[in-house]
Amino acid sequence: MSINVLVRYGQLFMNEPHMISLRWRVLVPVVVILVVVTTAAYLLARNSDMVPAASADNLLYQTQSAIRQQADMLHGDDLRIARSLSAIPGINDALSGGDAAAISDSVARIIRRQNFDDVILTDSQGTIVAGWRWDGTRYRPLDAAGMDLESLSQRQPLSGFALVNGETLLYTAQPVRQGEVQTGSVLVGRRLTRLLSSLHTSALAEVALFGPDQQLLASTMPVDTPLSQSSTDTIQPVDLAGERYQSLAFPLNYGNSTPGTMNIYLPRNIGAGVGQQLNGLLLAVAAAAVVIVVYVAISMITLRLRHIIRTLEALSHGERTARTHMQPVDEVGRLGQALDQYADYAQERQDALRASLRRQRRENEHLTAVLEALSDGVIVQDIDGRVILMNEKARDLLGSKRVLRSNPDLLEMTAFVTDQLGPVLAPGIYTLGEPQRIQLDQHVVSAQVAAVMALTGQRLGTVIMLHDVTEAAQKEAARDALLRQMQAEIQEPLADLAPSRPGESASPVMREIRTHASALQKMILEMRELTDAHLKKTADERQRPLLLDTLVWVIANEWRQVALAQNLKLHVILEQSGLYVLGEERRLRWAIGNIVDNAIKYTPPGGDLTIEVRDDISDGRAHLRVRDNGVGIAREELGQVFTRFYRGKPTTPEGRQIRVPGSGQGLTTARQIFEAHGGSIRIKSKPGVGTAVYFTIPLTAPISYELPQTNDLLEGETVRIDTTHLNHE
């Protein structure tokens, strides 16, 4: 019995595909190659003494010859540039007069394209007239005027080391002559580090530069290496910092001069370098073999991945039965098998989805029947704003367009609804769910928008409810017309109360009548502003970008004469200009003007009031302030100033109560206007000191056409204040 079980499990094991990871399929060949290469490198290192060593003496002499050739080439470049500078027109007069300013531009044009560290001009006595030094980015004037370089400039031709401005350079001098008379010299200098870098032509050797007094000037060896000048033209063994070198010293010929001595140091174990090169070659061959193995492995993997891609493309084109049929012998095979399993699962889910769609179609038909039975119009949109459902009442309210009745295409309905209800649906301007009135043909329709939310809180779409309010709108229009007529009828008696002859003053009774009649006219205007029809016009009227500078100056000039009549000064402060706000100009002018009017009423003669545009747009809003030095508002009354019909009891410092006509609705209406525009308003006040009203209006960008810039025309006699010395809150 046990034997049969073992046989059965053995058969299953033989039939089941065994998985070998791609990691091992690629890693095993790479490891084998690396083991072989490492063994070969070890054997090569053991027998490195058999490699013939290169001749150190020949290498030293070759390096010496290369350094001399490089020095001749560098000296030729120095001499060529020095001669070009000595031929500049006017250089003789400049050097004789000791002033090189006249030729500085010509010198700059020549040296700008060269690779030199110093350029110095001296007079006939060797005194520096002018100089320029390269600082890594550009040539700067050399602060060495008056320094004596006679040792270089008087013995021509000459190259040598000189200390200028704390730094030693190798200079090449070229005389400047006028006829047979030498008027000065041109010196071209190279820093020792750059000079040594140019002369260091061998990667195996190190070099050191010594001056004429056998002092070390520069070296390619580490800084702490003790170096000393060796005997010239002889090869000597030296020990430096525990390392053994072969040294060759020889005079450094720079043109016709010998400014110093050059030492070459060559390690004595250069034969080991050949073994290192062979090891490097061997490693390069190993790297190439690894690359080939990896390439072959990647190619095999790519072929199988392409098969998976073709299967995915077939599935994406609707071939539901496409499969890879791969065995899970490695990671790619497991990927193909997982794709087959997912395709089977997706096919099952697709069948279940078809059944669910049929069920939802029946539910939608039931919902459509319910919506058609409603007395109000209903429009349903998805999250992208496309109309997905509209009942018959909504079609009747939107208009008599045939496209809504004869063409059931949802795209056509979406375009029409967006065109008709655009202001209601505009995101970021109108609050979702707040009713808006729209004029459609002969009807006035109230449209209310609400969001459709899922149980998870995610927004799914929008529902628009349309209600016919034509009759209510007509009643509101009639009420508005009545108020307008009352305002006009009150205006006519005011004209009759004016003095009949110029210079004739009205009696106190007539002045009182005119004052109260004007207050009554303003109350009627505020009542018109408070009617529902008038408040809704903000949504109906087209808002547009307004230049804030122009708006402020218009308001200031409207109230300037009123302020002057009360012996008050009206100031305008624009801390930031060129701002645009989005709003309805007439309402904003009324709201800001009402605040200015209050400041005029409650400020004693001789006072000041200011309209300011603050320098603060960090929150995307324009910040404005209207402040005065009037009687102020008591602390207990400050919290009620925005209450409708509330009128406080302003009192002068002498205890006299100020009585002005009004209805107590101005600030309430102004706050409604600012909030309808997306702004805010607040008040700070202190009795006997004054009042400041702060309000904000959202900013916007100017539209494509240019708005008129009329600040200069609007200023008039209004005072503009310099804001550079103001103390802001």
Backbone hydrogen bonds, N-H to C=O, Kabsch-Sander energy under -0.5 kcal/mol:
donor,donor_aa,acceptor,acceptor_aa,energy
5,V,1,M,-1.6
6,L,2,S,-2.0
7,V,3,I,-2.2
8,R,4,N,-2.2
9,Y,5,V,-2.4
10,G,6,L,-2.2
11,Q,7,V,-2.2
12,L,8,R,-2.1
13,F,9,Y,-2.2
14,M,10,G,-2.1
15,N,11,Q,-2.1
16,E,12,L,-2.0
20,I,329,V,-3.1
24,W,21,S,-0.5
25,R,21,S,-1.8
26,V,22,L,-1.7
27,L,23,R,-2.6
28,V,24,W,-2.0
30,V,26,V,-1.2
31,V,27,L,-2.6
32,V,28,V,-2.2
33,I,29,P,-2.1
34,L,30,V,-2.3
35,V,31,V,-2.3
36,V,32,V,-2.1
37,V,33,I,-2.4
38,T,34,L,-2.6
39,T,35,V,-2.2
40,A,36,V,-2.2
41,A,37,V,-2.4
42,Y,38,T,-2.1
43,L,39,T,-2.3
44,L,40,A,-2.3
45,A,41,A,-2.2
46,R,42,Y,-1.9
47,N,43,L,-1.3
48,S,45,A,-1.2
50,M,47,N,-1.6
51,V,48,S,-1.5
56,A,54,A,-0.6
59,L,55,S,-1.8
60,L,56,A,-2.2
61,Y,57,D,-2.4
62,Q,58,N,-2.5
63,T,59,L,-2.1
64,Q,60,L,-2.3
65,S,61,Y,-2.4
66,A,62,Q,-2.2
67,I,63,T,-2.3
68,R,64,Q,-2.2
69,Q,65,S,-2.2
70,Q,66,A,-2.2
71,A,67,I,-2.5
72,D,68,R,-2.3
73,M,69,Q,-2.0
74,L,70,Q,-2.4
75,H,71,A,-2.5
76,G,72,D,-2.1
77,D,73,M,-1.9
78,D,74,L,-2.4
79,L,75,H,-2.7
80,R,76,G,-2.2
81,I,77,D,-2.1
82,A,78,D,-2.4
83,R,79,L,-2.4
84,S,80,R,-1.9
85,L,81,I,-2.3
86,S,82,A,-2.1
87,A,83,R,-0.9
88,I,85,L,-1.4
91,I,88,I,-1.8
94,A,90,G,-2.0
95,L,91,I,-2.5
96,S,92,N,-2.5
97,G,93,D,-2.3
98,G,94,A,-0.7
99,D,94,A,-1.8
103,I,100,A,-0.8
104,S,100,A,-0.5
104,S,101,A,-0.8
107,V,103,I,-2.4
108,A,104,S,-2.4
109,R,105,D,-2.0
110,I,106,S,-1.3
111,I,107,V,-2.4
112,R,108,A,-1.6
113,R,110,I,-0.7
114,Q,111,I,-1.3
117,D,189,G,-1.7
118,D,189,G,-1.7
119,V,132,W,-2.1
120,I,187,L,-2.7
121,L,130,A,-3.1
122,T,185,S,-2.4
123,D,127,T,-2.2
124,S,183,T,-0.7
126,G,123,D,-1.7
128,I,147,M,-3.0
129,V,121,L,-3.3
130,A,121,L,-1.5
132,W,119,V,-2.4
133,R,140,R,-2.7
134,W,117,D,-2.6
135,D,138,R,-2.1
140,R,133,R,-2.7
142,L,131,G,-3.7
143,D,141,P,-0.5
144,A,142,L,-2.1
146,G,128,I,-2.2
147,M,144,A,-2.0
149,L,126,G,-4.0
149,L,147,M,-0.6
152,L,149,L,-1.2
153,S,149,L,-2.4
154,Q,150,E,-1.9
156,Q,154,Q,-0.9
158,L,173,A,-0.6
160,G,171,Y,-2.0
162,A,169,L,-2.1
164,V,162,A,-0.7
164,V,167,E,-2.5
167,E,164,V,-1.2
169,L,162,A,-2.2
170,L,190,R,-2.5
171,Y,160,G,-3.0
171,Y,169,L,-0.7
172,T,188,V,-2.0
173,A,158,L,-2.5
174,Q,186,V,-2.1
176,V,184,G,-2.9
177,R,175,P,-0.5
178,Q,181,V,-3.3
179,G,177,R,-0.5
180,E,178,Q,-0.6
181,V,178,Q,-1.4
183,T,176,V,-2.5
183,T,181,V,-0.6
184,G,176,V,-1.4
185,S,122,T,-1.8
186,V,174,Q,-2.7
187,L,120,I,-3.0
188,V,172,T,-2.3
189,G,118,D,-2.5
190,R,170,L,-1.9
192,L,168,T,-0.8
195,L,191,R,-2.4
196,L,192,L,-2.8
197,S,193,T,-1.9
198,S,194,R,-1.9
199,L,195,L,-1.9
200,H,196,L,-1.7
201,T,199,L,-1.3
206,E,265,Y,-2.9
208,A,263,N,-2.0
209,L,218,A,-3.2
210,F,261,T,-3.1
211,G,215,Q,-2.9
214,Q,211,G,-1.8
217,L,209,L,-3.1
218,A,209,L,-1.4
220,T,207,V,-2.4
225,T,222,P,-1.7
227,L,225,T,-0.5
233,D,249,A,-4.1
234,T,231,S,-0.9
236,Q,234,T,-0.5
236,Q,247,S,-2.6
238,V,245,Y,-2.4
240,L,238,V,-0.5
240,L,243,E,-2.8
243,E,240,L,-2.0
245,Y,238,V,-3.0
246,Q,266,L,-2.8
247,S,236,Q,-3.2
248,L,264,I,-2.0
249,A,231,S,-0.7
249,A,234,T,-0.8
250,F,262,M,-2.2
252,L,260,G,-2.7
253,N,251,P,-0.9
254,Y,252,L,-0.6
254,Y,257,S,-3.0
255,G,253,N,-0.5
257,S,254,Y,-1.3
260,G,252,L,-0.7
261,T,210,F,-2.2
262,M,250,F,-2.8
263,N,208,A,-2.7
264,I,248,L,-2.5
265,Y,206,E,-3.5
266,L,246,Q,-2.5
268,R,244,R,-1.6
272,A,269,N,-1.1
273,G,270,I,-1.0
274,V,270,I,-0.6
274,V,271,G,-0.9
275,G,271,G,-1.1
276,Q,272,A,-2.0
277,Q,273,G,-2.1
278,L,274,V,-2.2
279,N,275,G,-2.5
280,G,276,Q,-2.5
281,L,277,Q,-2.4
282,L,278,L,-2.5
283,L,279,N,-2.5
284,A,280,G,-2.2
285,V,281,L,-2.2
286,A,282,L,-2.2
287,A,283,L,-2.6
288,A,284,A,-2.3
289,A,285,V,-2.1
290,V,286,A,-2.4
291,V,287,A,-2.4
292,I,288,A,-2.2
293,V,289,A,-2.3
294,V,290,V,-2.7
295,Y,291,V,-2.6
296,V,292,I,-2.5
297,A,293,V,-2.4
298,I,294,V,-2.8
299,S,295,Y,-2.5
300,M,296,V,-2.1
301,I,297,A,-2.2
302,T,298,I,-2.8
303,L,299,S,-2.1
304,R,300,M,-1.5
305,L,301,I,-2.2
306,R,302,T,-2.5
307,H,303,L,-1.4
308,I,304,R,-1.6
309,I,305,L,-2.4
310,R,306,R,-2.6
311,T,307,H,-1.8
312,L,308,I,-2.3
313,E,309,I,-2.6
314,A,310,R,-2.1
315,L,311,T,-2.2
316,S,312,L,-2.3
317,H,313,E,-1.2
318,G,315,L,-1.5
319,E,314,A,-2.4
320,R,318,G,-1.6
322,A,319,E,-1.5
329,V,327,Q,-2.4
334,R,330,D,-2.5
335,L,331,E,-2.1
336,G,332,V,-2.4
337,Q,333,G,-2.5
338,A,334,R,-2.4
339,L,335,L,-2.2
340,D,336,G,-2.1
341,Q,337,Q,-2.3
342,Y,338,A,-2.4
343,A,339,L,-2.6
344,D,340,D,-2.1
345,Y,341,Q,-2.2
346,A,342,Y,-3.2
347,Q,343,A,-2.1
348,E,344,D,-1.8
349,R,345,Y,-2.5
350,Q,346,A,-2.4
351,D,347,Q,-1.8
352,A,348,E,-2.0
353,L,349,R,-2.3
354,R,350,Q,-2.0
355,A,351,D,-1.5
356,S,352,A,-1.9
357,L,353,L,-2.7
358,R,354,R,-1.9
359,R,355,A,-1.6
360,Q,356,S,-2.4
361,R,357,L,-2.2
362,R,358,R,-1.4
363,E,359,R,-1.7
364,N,360,Q,-2.6
365,E,361,R,-1.8
366,H,362,R,-1.6
367,L,363,E,-2.3
368,T,364,N,-2.6
369,A,365,E,-1.7
370,V,366,H,-1.6
371,L,367,L,-2.4
372,E,368,T,-2.2
373,A,369,A,-0.8
373,A,370,V,-0.7
374,L,371,L,-1.3
377,G,466,L,-2.3
379,I,464,I,-2.1
380,V,389,L,-2.9
381,Q,462,T,-3.1
382,D,386,R,-2.1
383,I,460,L,-0.8
385,G,382,D,-1.8
388,I,380,V,-2.8
389,L,380,V,-1.4
391,N,378,V,-1.8
395,R,391,N,-1.4
396,D,392,E,-2.0
397,L,393,K,-2.2
398,L,394,A,-2.2
399,G,395,R,-1.1
404,L,401,K,-1.0
405,R,401,K,-0.5
405,R,402,R,-1.0
406,S,402,R,-3.5
407,N,402,R,-0.6
407,N,403,V,-0.9
413,M,409,D,-1.7
414,T,410,L,-2.4
415,A,411,L,-2.1
416,F,412,E,-2.0
417,V,413,M,-2.7
418,T,414,T,-2.4
419,D,415,A,-1.8
420,Q,416,F,-2.4
421,L,417,V,-3.0
424,V,421,L,-0.6
425,L,421,L,-1.7
426,A,422,G,-1.2
429,I,426,A,-1.0
430,Y,426,A,-1.4
434,E,431,T,-1.8
436,Q,447,A,-2.8
438,I,445,V,-2.6
440,L,438,I,-0.7
440,L,443,H,-2.6
441,D,439,Q,-0.5
443,H,440,L,-2.8
445,V,438,I,-2.9
445,V,443,H,-0.5
446,S,467,H,-3.1
447,A,436,Q,-3.8
447,A,445,V,-0.6
448,Q,446,S,-0.5
448,Q,465,M,-2.4
450,A,463,V,-2.3
452,V,461,G,-2.3
453,M,451,A,-0.6
454,A,458,Q,-2.9
457,G,454,A,-1.8
460,L,452,V,-3.5
461,G,452,V,-1.2
462,T,381,Q,-2.3
463,V,450,A,-2.9
464,I,379,I,-3.0
465,M,448,Q,-2.8
465,M,463,V,-0.5
466,L,377,G,-2.8
466,L,464,I,-0.5
467,H,446,S,-2.0
469,V,444,V,-2.6
469,V,467,H,-0.7
473,A,469,V,-2.3
474,Q,470,T,-2.1
475,K,471,E,-1.8
476,E,472,A,-2.1
477,A,473,A,-2.2
478,A,474,Q,-2.1
479,R,475,K,-2.2
480,D,476,E,-2.2
481,A,477,A,-2.2
482,L,478,A,-2.1
483,L,479,R,-2.1
484,R,480,D,-2.1
485,Q,481,A,-2.3
486,M,482,L,-2.2
487,Q,483,L,-2.1
488,A,484,R,-2.0
489,E,485,Q,-2.4
490,I,486,M,-1.8
491,Q,487,Q,-1.4
492,E,488,A,-1.3
494,L,490,I,-1.0
495,A,491,Q,-1.1
495,A,492,E,-0.7
496,D,492,E,-1.1
497,L,493,P,-1.3
498,A,495,A,-0.9
504,E,501,R,-1.8
511,R,507,S,-2.5
512,E,508,P,-2.2
513,I,509,V,-2.4
514,R,510,M,-2.7
515,T,511,R,-2.4
516,H,512,E,-2.5
517,A,513,I,-2.6
518,S,514,R,-2.4
519,A,515,T,-2.2
520,L,516,H,-2.5
521,Q,517,A,-2.2
522,K,518,S,-2.2
523,M,519,A,-2.3
524,I,520,L,-2.1
525,L,521,Q,-1.9
526,E,522,K,-2.4
527,M,523,M,-2.3
528,R,524,I,-2.2
529,E,525,L,-2.1
530,L,526,E,-1.5
531,T,527,M,-0.8
531,T,528,R,-0.8
535,L,531,T,-2.5
536,K,532,D,-2.1
537,K,533,A,-0.6
537,K,534,H,-0.8
538,T,535,L,-1.1
539,A,536,K,-1.0
540,D,536,K,-1.2
541,E,537,K,-3.5
543,Q,541,E,-0.5
544,R,583,G,-1.8
546,L,581,V,-3.2
548,L,546,L,-0.7
548,L,579,L,-2.5
551,L,547,L,-2.0
552,V,548,L,-2.4
553,W,549,D,-2.2
554,V,550,T,-2.4
555,I,551,L,-2.0
556,A,552,V,-2.4
557,N,553,W,-2.3
558,E,554,V,-1.6
559,W,555,I,-1.5
560,R,556,A,-0.7
561,Q,557,N,-0.5
563,A,559,W,-2.2
564,L,560,R,-2.5
565,A,561,Q,-2.2
566,Q,562,V,-1.1
567,N,564,L,-1.9
568,L,563,A,-2.5
569,K,607,G,-1.9
571,H,569,K,-0.6
571,H,609,L,-2.6
572,V,719,V,-2.0
573,I,611,I,-2.7
575,E,573,I,-0.7
575,E,613,V,-2.1
580,Y,700,T,-0.5
581,V,546,L,-2.4
582,L,698,P,-1.3
583,G,544,R,-1.9
583,G,581,V,-0.6
585,E,583,G,-0.6
588,L,584,E,-2.0
589,R,585,E,-2.5
590,W,586,R,-1.8
591,A,587,R,-2.7
592,I,588,L,-2.5
593,G,589,R,-2.2
594,N,590,W,-2.1
595,I,591,A,-1.4
596,V,592,I,-2.1
597,D,593,G,-2.6
598,N,594,N,-2.1
599,A,595,I,-1.9
600,I,596,V,-2.0
601,K,597,D,-2.3
602,Y,598,N,-2.0
603,T,600,I,-1.0
606,G,567,N,-3.2
607,G,604,P,-1.4
609,L,569,K,-2.4
610,T,627,R,-2.7
611,I,571,H,-2.4
612,E,610,T,-0.5
612,E,625,R,-3.0
613,V,573,I,-2.4
614,R,612,E,-0.6
614,R,623,H,-3.1
616,D,614,R,-1.5
620,G,617,I,-1.6
622,A,697,I,-3.3
624,L,622,A,-0.5
624,L,695,F,-2.8
625,R,612,E,-2.0
626,V,693,V,-2.1
627,R,610,T,-1.9
628,D,691,T,-2.3
629,N,608,D,-1.2
631,V,602,Y,-2.2
637,E,634,A,-1.0
638,L,634,A,-1.3
639,G,635,R,-0.6
640,Q,637,E,-1.7
641,V,638,L,-0.8
643,T,640,Q,-1.8
645,F,664,G,-1.5
646,Y,643,T,-1.8
646,Y,664,G,-0.7
652,T,656,R,-3.1
655,G,652,T,-2.4
658,I,650,P,-2.9
659,R,657,Q,-0.5
660,V,658,I,-0.6
669,T,665,Q,-2.5
670,A,666,G,-2.4
671,R,667,L,-2.4
672,Q,668,T,-2.0
673,I,669,T,-2.1
674,F,670,A,-2.5
675,E,671,R,-2.7
676,A,672,Q,-2.1
677,H,673,I,-1.2
678,G,675,E,-1.4
679,G,674,F,-3.3
680,S,696,T,-0.8
682,R,694,Y,-2.8
684,K,692,A,-2.8
686,K,690,G,-2.2
688,G,631,V,-2.7
689,V,686,K,-2.4
690,G,686,K,-2.0
692,A,684,K,-3.3
693,V,626,V,-2.8
694,Y,682,R,-2.8
694,Y,692,A,-0.5
695,F,624,L,-2.0
696,T,680,S,-2.2
697,I,622,A,-1.7
699,L,620,G,-2.4
700,T,580,Y,-2.4
710,T,708,P,-0.9
714,L,710,T,-1.6
715,E,711,N,-1.2
718,T,715,E,-2.0
719,V,570,L,-1.3
721,I,572,V,-1.6
726,L,723,T,-1.1
728,H,726,L,-0.7
